[in-house]
Amino acid sequence: MSGERVRASALFGAAALRIVDAGDPSSARYAEAAIKAGHLAAWMASVARTGAPPPSPGPEPTTEPFPGQVWARRPGLTDQYPTPSAAGLLVQVGRVASLCGNDVAALRAARRAVKAASDAGGRVMASLLEGERAKAASLLGQFPEAVDAAIRAFRAAAVARDGRNANPMTDPTDREDVWRRTPVAEKERTERLLFFA
């Protein structure tokens, strides 16, 4: 069973990475494929975590993935669901990989998610996604990377508490600049949570 899960997560990851690498985020076809990949990721993650499909957000049961689902055109999806960002899709790839026991792929996806968010101008989101990287690195015993990523993620919390209501996916705020301006007492409280909680 474990080998099948790793293989399934690897196949899903390869397909999702093709969407991210080859897609034009502004095209309708990219949006449709990314939404379908997001649906599949939620399904796989739920089954891996709980053994059951995800709960339905509405009165209808959640549609079970089926062969050919990705290839069958459904242009109306883009009117019903938001298009996942590259970073968002990569985080889902990493979570599915981790839940299926493929920790190497989970770390690779987390690293790419951080980079994708940063490349898209979302420095705050990139910093928050460092938490995914920290978890994946720690599972592989890569503790220096895990600690570095955890510190970056916790410092992003200072940006989130900075009183702004900006969209983290596009917020270009430099978390290190906000951290430098954060009062010492707040820094101590944040670091105490990180290192001693």
ROMAR-100239 format. One record per residue: residue in three letters; x, y, z of N, C-alpha, C in turn. Coordinates in steps of 0.1 Angstrom, whole numbers, padded with zeros to 4 digits, always signed. Each point is the difference from the previous one (the first is absolute). Layout:
REM ROMAR-100239
ALAXYZXYZXYZ ...
//
This chain:
REM ROMAR-100239
MET+0008-0012+0000-0008+0012+0000+0009+0013+0000 SER+0010+0000+0008+0009+0011+0001+0006+0004-0013 GLY+0005-0011-0007+0006+0002-0013-0010+0006-0010 GLU-0012-0005+0000-0010+0006-0009-0003+0014+0003 ARG+0000+0004+0013-0003+0014+0003+0012+0009-0005 VAL+0012-0005+0002+0011+0008-0004+0000+0002-0016 ARG-0003-0011-0007-0001+0000-0014-0011+0010-0005 ALA-0012-0001+0007-0011+0009-0004+0003+0014+0003 SER+0007+0003+0011+0003+0014+0003+0011+0005-0010 ALA+0009-0009-0004+0010+0004-0010-0006+0003-0014 LEU-0010-0008-0004-0007+0002-0013-0008+0013+0001 PHE-0007+0002+0011-0007+0013+0001+0009+0011+0000 GLY+0011-0001+0008+0010+0011+0000+0006+0004-0014 ALA+0003-0011-0007+0005+0003-0014-0010+0007-0008 ALA-0013-0004+0000-0010+0007-0008-0002+0014+0005 ALA+0000+0002+0013-0002+0014+0005+0012+0009-0004 LEU+0012-0006+0001+0012+0008-0004+0000+0004-0015 ARG-0006-0009-0008-0001+0003-0014-0009+0012-0002 ILE-0011+0000+0008-0009+0012-0001+0007+0012+0004 VAL+0007+0000+0011+0007+0012+0005+0011+0004-0010 ASP+0008-0009-0005+0011+0003-0008-0004+0004-0014 ALA-0010-0006-0006-0004+0003-0014-0011+0010-0002 GLY-0007+0003+0011-0012+0008-0001+0002+0015+0000 ASP-0009+0006-0006-0001+0015+0000-0011+0003+0010 PRO+0003+0005+0012-0010+0002+0010-0012+0009-0004 SER+0002+0008-0011-0011+0008-0004-0009-0007-0010 SER+0003-0012-0005-0008-0007-0010-0011-0008+0007 ALA-0011-0001-0007-0012-0007+0005+0004-0015+0002 ARG+0007-0005-0009+0004-0015+0000+0008-0003+0013 TYR+0010+0009+0002+0008-0001+0013-0009+0000+0012 ALA-0009+0010+0000-0008+0001+0012-0009-0013+0002 GLU-0005-0005-0011-0008-0012+0001+0008-0012+0005 ALA+0012-0002-0006+0008-0011+0004+0005+0002+0015 ALA+0003+0012+0004+0004+0002+0014-0011-0003+0010 ILE-0012+0004-0004-0012-0002+0009-0002-0015+0001 LYS+0001-0008-0011-0002-0014+0001+0011-0007+0008 ALA+0013+0005-0002+0011-0005+0009-0003+0003+0014 GLY-0005+0011+0003-0003+0004+0014-0010-0009+0006 HIS-0011-0004-0008-0010-0009+0004+0006-0014+0003 LEU+0008-0004-0009+0006-0013+0002+0009+0000+0012 ALA+0008+0010+0003+0008+0001+0011-0008-0001+0013 ALA-0011+0008+0001-0008-0001+0012-0006-0014+0002 TRP-0004-0006-0011-0005-0014+0001+0011-0009+0006 MET+0012+0000-0007+0010-0009+0004+0005+0003+0015 ALA+0001+0012+0003+0004+0004+0014-0010-0005+0010 SER-0013+0001-0003-0010-0004+0010+0000-0015+0001 VAL+0001-0007-0011+0000-0015+0001+0013-0005+0007 ALA+0011+0007-0003+0013-0004+0007-0001+0002+0015 ARG-0006+0011+0004+0000+0004+0014-0011-0007+0008 THR-0012-0001-0006-0012-0006+0007-0005-0013-0005 GLY+0004-0003-0012-0006-0012-0006-0013+0002-0007 ALA-0005+0013+0000-0013+0004-0005+0002+0012-0010 PRO-0010+0001-0009+0001+0012-0009-0002+0013+0008 PRO+0003+0011-0005-0002+0013+0007-0015+0003+0001 PRO-0004+0007+0011-0014+0004+0001-0004+0009-0011 SER-0012+0000-0004-0005+0008-0011-0002+0014+0006 PRO+0003+0011-0008-0003+0013+0005-0014+0004-0002 GLY-0008-0008-0008-0014+0003-0002-0009-0012+0002 PRO-0012+0000-0005-0009-0011+0002+0003-0012-0009 GLU+0007+0002-0011+0004-0011-0008+0013-0007+0005 PRO+0001-0013-0001+0012-0007+0004+0012+0005-0008 THR+0012-0001+0005+0012+0004-0007+0002-0010-0012 THR+0003+0005-0011+0002-0008-0012+0013-0008+0001 GLU-0001-0013-0001+0011-0009+0001+0008+0002-0013 PRO+0014+0001+0001+0008+0001-0012-0002-0013-0008 PHE+0000+0002-0013-0002-0012-0009+0010+0002-0012 PRO+0003-0012-0007+0009+0000-0011-0005+0010-0011 GLY+0009+0008-0005-0004+0010-0010-0005+0013+0005 GLN-0002+0001+0013-0005+0013+0006+0008+0012-0004 VAL+0013-0001-0001+0008+0011-0003-0001+0004-0015 TRP-0001-0010-0008-0001+0002-0015-0013+0005-0004 ALA-0011-0004+0007-0013+0005-0005-0001+0015+0003 ARG-0003+0008-0010-0001+0014+0001-0012+0004+0008 ARG+0002+0009+0010-0011+0006+0008+0003+0014+0002 PRO-0001+0009-0010+0003+0014+0001-0008+0007+0011 GLY-0011-0004+0003-0009+0006+0010+0006+0000+0014 LEU+0010-0009+0003+0007-0001+0013+0006+0013+0004 THR+0005+0008-0009+0007+0012+0003-0010+0010+0005 ASP-0013-0001-0003-0011+0009+0006-0004-0005+0014 GLN+0003-0012+0003-0005-0006+0013+0011+0001+0011 TYR+0013-0002-0004+0010-0001+0010+0012+0010-0004 PRO+0007+0004+0011+0011+0009-0003+0012-0009-0005 THR+0008+0006-0009+0012-0007-0005+0011-0001+0011 PRO+0005-0012+0003+0011+0000+0010+0012+0006-0006 SER+0008+0007+0008+0012+0005-0004+0010-0011-0002 ALA+0011+0002-0006+0011-0010-0001+0004-0004+0013 ALA+0002+0010+0009+0005-0004+0014-0011-0008+0007 GLY-0013+0003-0002-0010-0007+0007-0001-0015-0005 LEU+0002-0002-0013+0000-0013-0006+0012-0008+0005 LEU+0012+0007+0001+0012-0007+0004-0002-0004+0015 VAL-0006+0008+0008-0002-0004+0014-0009-0012+0001 GLN-0010-0001-0009-0009-0012+0000+0008-0012-0004 VAL+0009+0001-0010+0009-0011-0004+0008-0005+0012 GLY+0006+0010+0007+0008-0004+0012-0008-0007+0011 ARG-0012+0005+0002-0008-0006+0011-0005-0014-0004 VAL-0004-0002-0012-0003-0013-0005+0012-0010+0001 ALA+0011+0005-0004+0013-0008+0000+0003-0004+0015 SER-0001+0010+0009+0003-0003+0014-0010-0010+0006 LEU-0013+0002-0003-0010-0009+0006+0002-0015-0006 CYS+0005+0000-0012+0002-0014-0006+0014-0006+0003 GLY+0008+0007+0008+0013-0005+0004+0011+0003-0009 ASN-0002+0010-0009+0011+0003-0010+0006+0014+0005 ASP+0008-0001+0011+0005+0012+0006+0010+0008-0008 VAL+0007-0007-0009+0010+0007-0009-0008+0008-0010 ALA-0010-0005-0005-0009+0008-0010-0007+0011+0008 ALA-0004-0002+0012-0006+0011+0008+0009+0011+0002 LEU+0013-0002+0003+0010+0010+0002+0002+0008-0013 ARG+0002-0008-0011+0002+0006-0013-0012+0010-0003 ALA-0012-0005+0002-0011+0008-0003-0001+0013+0009 ALA+0003-0002+0013+0000+0011+0009+0010+0011-0004 ARG+0012-0004-0004+0010+0009-0005-0005+0008-0012 ARG-0006-0007-0009-0005+0006-0013-0012+0009+0004 ALA-0008-0003+0009-0012+0008+0004+0005+0014+0006 VAL+0010-0001+0008+0006+0012+0006+0006+0009-0012 LYS+0007-0006-0009+0006+0008-0011-0011+0005-0009 ALA-0011-0008-0003-0010+0005-0009-0008+0012+0007 ALA-0002-0001+0013-0007+0012+0006+0009+0012+0000 SER+0013-0002+0002+0009+0012+0000+0001+0005-0014 ASP+0001-0008-0010+0001+0004-0014-0012+0008-0004 ALA-0012-0004+0005-0012+0007-0003-0002+0013+0008 GLY+0010+0003+0008-0001+0013+0007-0006-0001+0014 GLY-0003-0012+0004-0007-0002+0013+0011-0004+0011 ARG+0008+0010+0004+0010-0003+0010-0006-0005+0013 VAL-0012+0005+0004-0006-0004+0012-0004-0015-0001 MET-0007-0003-0011-0004-0014-0003+0012-0009+0000 ALA+0011+0004-0007+0012-0008+0000+0005-0003+0014 SER+0000+0010+0008+0004-0002+0014-0009-0009+0008 LEU-0013+0001-0002-0009-0009+0007+0001-0014-0005 LEU+0003-0002-0013+0002-0013-0005+0013-0007+0005 GLU+0009+0008+0006+0012-0006+0006-0004-0010+0010 GLY-0012+0001+0006-0004-0010+0010-0002-0014-0006 GLU-0004+0000-0013-0001-0013-0007+0014-0006-0002 ARG+0009+0009-0004+0014-0004-0002+0006-0005+0013 ALA-0003+0007+0011+0006-0004+0013-0005-0014+0004 LYS-0013-0003-0002-0006-0013+0003+0007-0011-0008 ALA+0000+0002-0013+0006-0010-0009+0014-0002+0002 ALA+0008+0010+0003+0014-0002+0002+0003-0007+0014 SER-0008+0003+0010+0001-0007+0012-0003-0015-0001 LEU-0010-0003-0008-0003-0015-0002+0011-0007-0006 LEU+0009+0007-0008+0011-0007-0006+0013+0001+0008 GLY-0001+0007+0012+0011+0001+0009+0010+0011-0005 GLN-0005+0009-0009+0008+0011-0004-0003+0012+0009 PHE+0006-0001+0012-0004+0010+0010+0005+0014-0002 PRO+0012+0002-0005+0004+0014-0003-0010+0007-0009 GLU-0004-0007-0011-0010+0006-0009-0014+0002+0007 ALA-0004-0010+0008-0012+0001+0007-0001+0012+0010 VAL+0011+0002+0008+0000+0011+0009+0000+0013-0007 ASP+0008+0001-0011+0000+0013-0008-0014+0003-0005 ALA-0006-0010-0006-0014+0002-0005-0010+0004+0011 ALA+0001-0007+0011-0009+0003+0011+0002+0014+0005 ILE+0012+0005+0001+0002+0014+0004-0006+0009-0010 ARG+0002-0002-0013-0006+0008-0010-0015+0000+0001 ALA-0006-0011+0002-0015-0001+0001-0005+0008+0013 PHE+0007-0002+0011-0004+0007+0012+0002+0015-0002 ARG+0010+0004-0007+0002+0015-0002-0011+0005-0009 ALA-0005-0008-0009-0011+0004-0008-0013+0003+0008 ALA-0001-0007+0012-0011+0003+0009+0001+0015+0004 ALA+0012+0005+0002+0001+0014+0004-0006+0009-0011 VAL+0003-0004-0013-0006+0008-0011-0015-0001+0000 ALA-0005-0012+0003-0015-0002+0000-0006+0008+0011 ARG+0007+0002+0011-0005+0008+0011+0003+0015-0001 ASP+0006+0004-0011+0004+0014-0002-0012+0009-0002 GLY-0012-0005+0000-0012+0009+0000-0005+0003-0015 ARG+0007-0006-0010-0005+0002-0013-0009-0011-0005 ASN-0009+0003-0009-0009-0010-0005+0004-0003-0015 ALA+0012-0001-0003+0005-0003-0013-0002-0014-0004 ASN-0001-0003-0013-0001-0014-0005+0014-0006+0001 PRO+0002-0011+0008+0013-0005+0001+0006-0006-0013 MET-0009-0003-0010+0005-0006-0012+0008+0011-0008 THR-0004+0012+0002+0006+0011-0009+0007+0011+0009 ASP+0000-0002+0013+0006+0010+0009+0016+0000-0001 PRO+0006+0010-0005+0014+0000-0002+0008+0004+0012 THR-0007+0002+0012+0007+0004+0012+0012-0010+0003 ASP+0011+0006+0003+0012-0008+0004-0002-0003+0015 ARG-0002-0013+0003-0002-0004+0014+0012+0003+0009 GLU+0012+0000-0006+0012+0003+0008-0001+0015+0005 ASP-0005+0009-0009-0001+0014+0003-0010+0002+0011 VAL-0011-0007-0001-0011+0001+0011+0006-0006+0013 TRP+0007-0011-0001+0006-0006+0012+0010+0009+0007 ARG+0008+0007-0008+0009+0010+0006-0007+0011+0007 ARG-0012+0004-0005-0008+0011+0006-0009-0005+0012 THR-0001-0013+0001-0008-0006+0011+0006+0003+0013 PRO-0008+0004+0010+0005+0003+0013+0006-0013+0006 VAL+0011+0003+0008+0007-0012+0006-0009-0009+0008 ALA-0009+0005+0008-0009-0008+0008-0008-0010-0009 GLU-0005+0005-0012-0007-0008-0009+0009-0011-0006 LYS+0012+0004-0004+0010-0009-0005+0002-0012+0010 GLU+0002+0004+0013+0003-0010+0010-0012-0009+0001 ARG-0012+0005+0000-0012-0008+0002-0001-0010-0012 THR+0002+0005-0012+0000-0009-0012+0011-0011+0000 GLU+0012+0004+0004+0011-0010+0000-0002-0010+0012 ARG-0006+0005+0011-0003-0009+0011-0009-0011-0005 LEU-0011+0004-0008-0009-0010-0005+0007-0010-0009 LEU+0009+0005-0009+0007-0008-0009+0009-0010+0007 PHE+0008+0005+0009+0011-0009+0006-0004-0007+0012 PHE-0010+0004+0007-0003-0006+0013-0014-0005+0002 ALA-0009+0002-0010-0014-0005+0002-0001-0015-0003 
//
